Amino acid sequence: MEVTASARTRTGTRDVDGMAVASFVLGLLGLLVLNIVLGPTAIVLAGLALWRGTARRGRALLGLALGVADLVVLATVFTSSGAVIWNFGG
């Protein structure tokens, strides 16, 4: 069974759009938990999706912005408390 070029193109486009959506979701989750891991992952996925020409450019840009925001939140928490852990109590 041979796969045609158009089938490969549709699959590739779907994969790239999936990366854009994944970067958005991971960036959003990274604001709440594991921002040291999810932030850079969201940035990399968004960059790859934009580089490969996703149809969901806005979603990839939001994922990129949220990934950067994850790292800003991490830096803020680290500088204010001197630790890389969240402290909601006091």
C-alpha contacts under 8 A as a table, 3 or more apart, distances in Angstrom:
res1	aa1	res2	aa2	distance
3	V	7	A	6.46
3	V	8	R	7.00
4	T	7	A	5.31
4	T	8	R	6.48
5	A	8	R	5.09
5	A	9	T	6.16
6	S	9	T	4.95
6	S	10	R	6.19
7	A	10	R	5.18
7	A	11	T	6.20
8	R	11	T	5.11
8	R	12	G	5.99
9	T	12	G	5.01
9	T	13	T	6.05
10	R	13	T	5.13
10	R	14	R	6.09
11	T	14	R	5.04
11	T	15	D	6.12
12	G	15	D	5.04
12	G	16	V	6.20
13	T	16	V	5.12
13	T	17	D	6.10
13	T	54	T	6.80
13	T	55	A	7.75
14	R	17	D	5.09
14	R	18	G	6.04
15	D	18	G	4.94
15	D	19	M	6.29
16	V	19	M	5.03
16	V	20	A	6.47
16	V	48	L	7.88
16	V	49	A	5.26
16	V	52	R	6.84
16	V	53	G	7.58
16	V	54	T	5.57
17	D	20	A	5.07
17	D	21	V	6.38
17	D	49	A	6.92
17	D	54	T	5.43
17	D	55	A	6.38
17	D	56	R	5.90
18	G	21	V	5.12
18	G	22	A	5.96
19	M	22	A	4.96
19	M	23	S	6.04
19	M	45	L	5.65
19	M	46	A	6.80
19	M	48	L	7.67
19	M	49	A	5.81
19	M	60	A	7.86
20	A	23	S	5.23
20	A	24	F	6.45
20	A	45	L	6.67
20	A	46	A	5.56
20	A	49	A	5.53
20	A	50	L	7.84
20	A	54	T	7.18
20	A	56	R	6.45
20	A	57	R	7.37
20	A	59	R	5.82
20	A	60	A	4.38
20	A	63	G	7.05
21	V	24	F	5.14
21	V	25	V	6.26
21	V	56	R	7.81
21	V	59	R	6.15
21	V	60	A	6.76
21	V	63	G	7.64
22	A	25	V	5.10
22	A	26	L	5.94
22	A	42	A	7.37
22	A	45	L	7.34
22	A	63	G	7.91
23	S	26	L	5.19
23	S	27	G	5.88
23	S	41	T	7.27
23	S	42	A	4.19
23	S	43	I	6.89
23	S	44	V	7.95
23	S	45	L	5.38
23	S	46	A	5.44
23	S	59	R	8.00
23	S	60	A	6.46
23	S	63	G	4.66
23	S	64	L	7.06
23	S	67	G	7.84
24	F	27	G	5.17
24	F	28	L	6.14
24	F	42	A	6.83
24	F	46	A	7.86
24	F	59	R	6.14
24	F	60	A	6.44
24	F	62	L	5.99
24	F	63	G	3.70
24	F	64	L	7.42
24	F	66	L	7.10
25	V	28	L	5.11
25	V	29	L	6.15
25	V	63	G	7.19
26	L	29	L	5.06
26	L	30	G	5.85
26	L	38	L	5.70
26	L	39	G	7.25
26	L	41	T	7.44
26	L	42	A	5.63
26	L	63	G	7.49
26	L	67	G	7.82
27	G	30	G	4.97
27	G	31	L	6.70
27	G	38	L	6.31
27	G	39	G	5.71
27	G	42	A	5.29
27	G	43	I	7.94
27	G	63	G	5.45
27	G	64	L	7.45
27	G	65	A	7.91
27	G	66	L	4.69
27	G	67	G	4.71
27	G	70	D	6.84
28	L	31	L	5.60
28	L	32	L	7.55
28	L	63	G	7.61
28	L	66	L	6.19
28	L	67	G	7.88
29	L	32	L	5.50
29	L	33	V	6.26
29	L	35	N	7.92
29	L	38	L	7.44
30	G	33	V	5.17
30	G	34	L	5.68
30	G	35	N	4.29
30	G	36	I	7.82
30	G	37	V	7.74
30	G	38	L	5.07
30	G	39	G	5.78
30	G	66	L	7.96
30	G	67	G	7.32
30	G	70	D	5.77
31	L	34	L	7.95
31	L	35	N	6.08
31	L	66	L	7.65
31	L	69	A	7.43
31	L	70	D	5.28
31	L	73	V	7.35
32	L	35	N	7.16
34	L	37	V	5.57
34	L	38	L	5.97
35	N	38	L	5.05
35	N	39	G	5.19
35	N	70	D	5.31
35	N	71	L	6.66
35	N	73	V	7.95
35	N	74	L	6.58
36	I	39	G	6.01
36	I	40	P	7.14
36	I	70	D	7.51
36	I	71	L	6.84
36	I	74	L	6.88
37	V	40	P	6.04
37	V	41	T	6.40
38	L	41	T	5.02
38	L	42	A	5.98
38	L	67	G	7.25
38	L	70	D	7.76
39	G	42	A	5.23
39	G	43	I	6.33
39	G	66	L	7.33
39	G	67	G	4.07
39	G	68	V	6.49
39	G	69	A	7.69
39	G	70	D	5.07
39	G	71	L	6.03
40	P	43	I	4.99
40	P	44	V	6.18
40	P	67	G	6.15
40	P	68	V	7.76
40	P	71	L	7.74
41	T	44	V	5.20
41	T	45	L	6.15
41	T	67	G	7.55
42	A	45	L	5.21
42	A	46	A	5.99
42	A	63	G	5.92
42	A	64	L	6.29
42	A	66	L	7.64
42	A	67	G	5.16
43	I	46	A	5.20
43	I	47	G	6.06
43	I	63	G	6.82
43	I	64	L	4.87
43	I	65	A	7.92
43	I	67	G	5.22
43	I	68	V	7.04
44	V	47	G	5.09
44	V	48	L	6.17
45	L	48	L	5.15
45	L	49	A	6.09
46	A	49	A	5.08
46	A	50	L	6.09
46	A	60	A	4.83
46	A	61	L	6.73
46	A	63	G	5.92
46	A	64	L	5.42
47	G	50	L	5.19
47	G	51	W	5.99
47	G	60	A	7.66
47	G	64	L	7.26
48	L	51	W	5.01
48	L	52	R	6.07
49	A	52	R	5.24
49	A	53	G	6.22
49	A	54	T	5.47
49	A	57	R	7.95
49	A	60	A	6.62
50	L	53	G	5.13
50	L	54	T	5.80
50	L	57	R	6.56
50	L	60	A	6.64
50	L	61	L	7.99
51	W	54	T	7.87
53	G	57	R	7.74
54	T	57	R	5.73
54	T	60	A	7.96
56	R	59	R	5.40
56	R	60	A	6.39
57	R	60	A	5.09
57	R	61	L	6.15
58	G	61	L	5.07
58	G	62	L	6.16
59	R	62	L	5.06
59	R	63	G	6.15
60	A	63	G	4.95
60	A	64	L	6.16
61	L	64	L	4.96
61	L	65	A	6.17
62	L	65	A	5.03
62	L	66	L	6.00
63	G	66	L	5.09
63	G	67	G	6.00
64	L	67	G	5.11
64	L	68	V	6.32
65	A	68	V	5.17
65	A	69	A	6.12
66	L	69	A	4.79
66	L	70	D	6.08
67	G	70	D	5.04
67	G	71	L	6.62
68	V	71	L	5.22
68	V	72	V	6.31
69	A	72	V	4.90
69	A	73	V	6.09
70	D	73	V	5.18
70	D	74	L	6.19
71	L	74	L	4.92
71	L	75	A	6.10
72	V	75	A	5.07
72	V	76	T	6.09
73	V	76	T	5.03
73	V	77	V	6.11
74	L	77	V	5.23
74	L	78	F	6.02
74	L	84	V	7.19
75	A	78	F	5.03
75	A	79	T	6.07
76	T	79	T	5.29
76	T	80	S	6.04
77	V	80	S	5.25
77	V	81	S	6.00
77	V	82	G	7.53
77	V	83	A	7.31
77	V	84	V	6.86
77	V	85	I	7.72
77	V	86	W	7.18
78	F	81	S	5.56
78	F	82	G	4.92
78	F	83	A	5.06
78	F	84	V	5.29
78	F	85	I	7.79
79	T	82	G	5.34
79	T	83	A	7.66
87	N	90	G	6.76
